[in-house]
Amino acid sequence: MTHTISAIDRLLTYAEPALTRSAPHLPSSLWQRSFALLAELITLLNERNGFFAFEKALHIFPATASTGTQPGYDLIEWNSERLWKKEFPEEVQRLLCFAEDAFGCQWALREDHICKFDPETGEATRFADNFEDWARQIVENARIETGWPLSQQWRRTHGELPAKSRMNPKRLFILGGSFALENLFAIDAAEGMRFRGEIARQIRDLPNGTKIKIVLE
């Protein structure tokens, strides 16, 4: 009898050890929100409560009983409106971001599906109908979806990123910046999100091809 390995199990073969030994825990206020896949997220975190995979390009946030039990951001702290979400439109504030790629693009729960959120544009697009579909796309397209080749190059050239950091482009990708090591720098993940939130607000409604001048406040 042939045993089919699930996409989630395949993903976990690439994963590093859990970021915390604590069991995943989310406040009751989250369970009261309309996230159809929240139980699936908890199932994943019961397998490994927060982890890195693909040369640390993929980062899954742990859900812990309290903040400060591991060196990086946890799920609750990361989704706090005060941390970075206030820089984006209200619809972004309603997302539950549970994972990110090497550059800080987010995967998030939205109503009955998983979306991917690009902080440079401020737009969230439907990505997967469930966690099995999400994991399958990650595993099958890891190079593109997670950015692991550049994460690998960064580690070989500069060493490990600090626990709360991601790689951000010096020249934003949306403005023609290249996906190359020389166009990347390490930055606290939340600070990088806030910075790109400012940019996303300024260019949100501009037509393609418009010349822009970035104003930082």
C-alpha positions as CSV (number, residue, x, y, z in Angstrom):
1,M,0.0,0.0,0.0
2,T,1.4,3.3,-1.1
3,H,1.5,6.0,1.6
4,T,1.2,9.6,0.3
5,I,3.2,12.2,2.2
6,S,1.3,15.4,2.8
7,A,2.7,18.7,1.6
8,I,2.9,19.9,5.2
9,D,5.0,16.9,6.1
10,R,7.2,17.6,3.1
11,L,7.6,21.2,4.2
12,L,8.5,20.1,7.7
13,T,11.4,18.0,6.4
14,Y,13.0,21.3,5.3
15,A,12.3,23.0,8.7
16,E,14.7,23.8,11.5
17,P,13.8,23.0,15.1
18,A,10.9,24.8,16.7
19,L,11.5,28.4,17.8
20,T,9.9,27.7,21.2
21,R,9.1,24.6,23.2
22,S,5.9,26.1,24.5
23,A,2.6,24.8,23.2
24,P,0.9,27.2,20.7
25,H,-1.6,29.5,22.3
26,L,-3.8,32.2,20.9
27,P,-6.0,34.6,22.8
28,S,-9.8,34.1,22.7
29,S,-10.2,37.4,20.8
30,L,-8.5,35.7,17.8
31,W,-10.8,32.7,17.9
32,Q,-13.8,35.1,17.8
33,R,-12.7,36.5,14.5
34,S,-13.8,35.0,11.1
35,F,-10.6,33.1,10.2
36,A,-11.9,29.8,8.7
37,L,-8.4,28.3,8.7
38,L,-7.3,29.3,12.2
39,A,-7.6,25.7,13.5
40,E,-5.4,24.5,10.6
41,L,-2.7,27.1,11.6
42,I,-2.8,25.8,15.2
43,T,-2.4,22.2,13.9
44,L,0.7,23.3,12.0
45,L,2.1,25.0,15.0
46,N,1.4,22.0,17.2
47,E,3.8,20.1,14.9
48,R,6.4,22.8,15.2
49,N,5.7,26.0,17.1
50,G,7.4,28.5,14.8
51,F,10.4,27.6,12.6
52,F,12.7,28.6,9.8
53,A,13.1,26.7,6.5
54,F,15.0,26.9,3.2
55,E,18.1,28.6,4.5
56,K,16.0,30.7,6.9
57,A,14.2,32.3,3.9
58,L,10.8,31.0,5.2
59,H,9.9,32.1,8.7
60,I,6.8,30.9,10.5
61,F,5.9,32.9,13.6
62,P,5.4,30.9,16.8
63,A,2.3,31.3,18.9
64,T,3.2,31.4,22.5
65,A,1.4,31.9,25.8
66,S,3.2,35.2,26.3
67,T,5.7,37.3,24.4
68,G,9.4,37.2,25.1
69,T,9.8,33.4,25.2
70,Q,11.9,33.3,22.1
71,P,14.4,35.8,20.6
72,G,12.3,36.8,17.5
73,Y,8.8,38.2,17.1
74,D,5.9,35.9,18.0
75,L,2.5,35.7,16.2
76,I,0.7,38.0,18.7
77,E,3.4,40.7,18.8
78,W,3.9,40.6,15.0
79,N,0.2,41.2,14.4
80,S,-0.1,44.0,16.9
81,E,-1.5,47.1,15.2
82,R,1.0,49.3,17.0
83,L,4.0,47.4,15.6
84,W,3.7,48.1,11.8
85,K,0.1,47.5,10.6
86,K,-1.0,51.0,11.3
87,E,1.1,52.1,8.3
88,F,-1.2,50.2,6.0
89,P,-4.9,50.4,5.0
90,E,-7.5,48.9,7.4
91,E,-7.9,45.8,5.3
92,V,-4.3,44.9,6.1
93,Q,-4.8,45.4,9.8
94,R,-7.5,42.7,9.6
95,L,-5.1,40.1,8.3
96,L,-3.5,37.5,10.6
97,C,0.1,37.3,9.3
98,F,1.6,33.9,10.2
99,A,4.7,33.6,7.9
100,E,7.1,35.7,5.8
101,D,9.6,35.2,3.0
102,A,13.2,36.3,3.0
103,F,12.2,39.9,2.1
104,G,9.3,40.3,4.5
105,C,6.4,39.6,2.2
106,Q,3.7,38.0,4.4
107,W,1.4,35.0,4.2
108,A,-1.8,35.7,6.2
109,L,-5.2,34.4,7.0
110,R,-8.0,36.3,5.4
111,E,-11.6,35.2,6.0
112,D,-11.7,31.7,4.3
113,H,-8.3,31.5,2.6
114,I,-4.6,32.3,2.8
115,C,-3.3,35.4,1.0
116,K,0.1,36.8,0.3
117,F,0.7,40.4,1.3
118,D,3.3,42.5,-0.5
119,P,4.4,45.4,1.7
120,E,5.8,47.4,-1.2
121,T,2.4,47.7,-2.9
122,G,0.2,47.3,0.2
123,E,-1.8,44.6,-1.7
124,A,-2.9,41.2,-0.5
125,T,-3.7,38.5,-3.1
126,R,-5.3,35.1,-2.7
127,F,-2.7,32.4,-2.4
128,A,-4.1,29.2,-1.2
129,D,-7.5,27.7,-0.1
130,N,-6.0,25.8,2.9
131,F,-2.7,24.9,4.5
132,E,-2.1,21.8,2.5
133,D,-2.3,23.9,-0.7
134,W,-0.1,26.6,0.9
135,A,2.6,24.1,1.8
136,R,2.5,22.4,-1.6
137,Q,3.1,25.8,-3.3
138,I,5.9,26.6,-1.0
139,V,7.7,23.3,-1.4
140,E,7.2,23.1,-5.2
141,N,8.2,26.8,-5.8
142,A,10.5,27.4,-2.9
143,R,13.1,29.4,-4.9
144,I,10.6,31.9,-6.0
145,E,8.2,31.9,-3.1
146,T,10.7,32.1,-0.3
147,G,13.8,33.7,-1.9
148,W,16.1,31.0,-0.5
149,P,18.9,31.4,-3.0
150,L,19.5,35.0,-1.8
151,S,19.1,34.0,1.8
152,Q,21.7,31.3,1.2
153,Q,24.1,33.9,-0.4
154,W,23.5,36.3,2.5
155,R,24.4,33.7,5.1
156,R,27.6,32.7,3.3
157,T,28.7,36.4,2.8
158,H,27.4,38.1,6.0
159,G,26.5,35.4,8.4
160,E,23.2,34.9,10.1
161,L,20.6,37.6,10.2
162,P,19.6,38.8,13.7
163,A,16.5,37.0,15.1
164,K,14.1,39.8,14.3
165,S,15.6,40.9,10.9
166,R,14.8,40.3,7.3
167,M,16.5,41.4,4.1
168,N,15.1,44.5,2.5
169,P,16.0,46.1,-0.9
170,K,18.0,49.3,-0.9
171,R,16.1,50.2,-4.1
172,L,12.6,48.8,-3.8
173,F,11.7,45.9,-6.1
174,I,8.6,47.8,-7.3
175,L,10.9,50.7,-8.3
176,G,13.2,48.5,-10.4
177,G,15.5,47.2,-7.7
178,S,17.2,44.0,-8.5
179,F,16.9,40.7,-6.7
180,A,20.6,40.6,-6.0
181,L,22.7,40.6,-2.9
182,E,24.2,44.0,-3.5
183,N,20.7,45.5,-3.4
184,L,19.9,44.0,0.0
185,F,20.5,45.1,3.6
186,A,19.5,43.7,6.9
187,I,16.8,45.5,8.9
188,D,14.5,44.9,11.8
189,A,11.5,43.3,10.2
190,A,9.0,45.6,11.8
191,E,11.0,48.7,10.9
192,G,11.2,47.5,7.3
193,M,7.4,47.0,7.2
194,R,6.8,50.5,8.5
195,F,9.1,52.1,6.0
196,R,7.5,50.2,3.1
197,G,4.1,51.1,4.4
198,E,4.9,54.8,4.0
199,I,6.0,54.2,0.4
200,A,2.9,52.0,-0.4
201,R,0.6,54.8,0.8
202,Q,2.3,57.3,-1.5
203,I,2.1,55.2,-4.7
204,R,-1.1,53.2,-4.0
205,D,-3.3,54.9,-6.5
206,L,-0.7,56.0,-9.1
207,P,-1.0,54.6,-12.6
208,N,1.8,52.4,-13.9
209,G,4.8,54.4,-15.3
210,T,4.2,57.4,-13.1
211,K,7.4,59.2,-12.1
212,I,7.5,59.5,-8.3
213,K,9.5,61.3,-5.6
214,I,9.7,59.4,-2.3
215,V,9.1,61.6,0.8
216,L,10.1,60.0,4.1
217,E,8.4,61.4,7.2
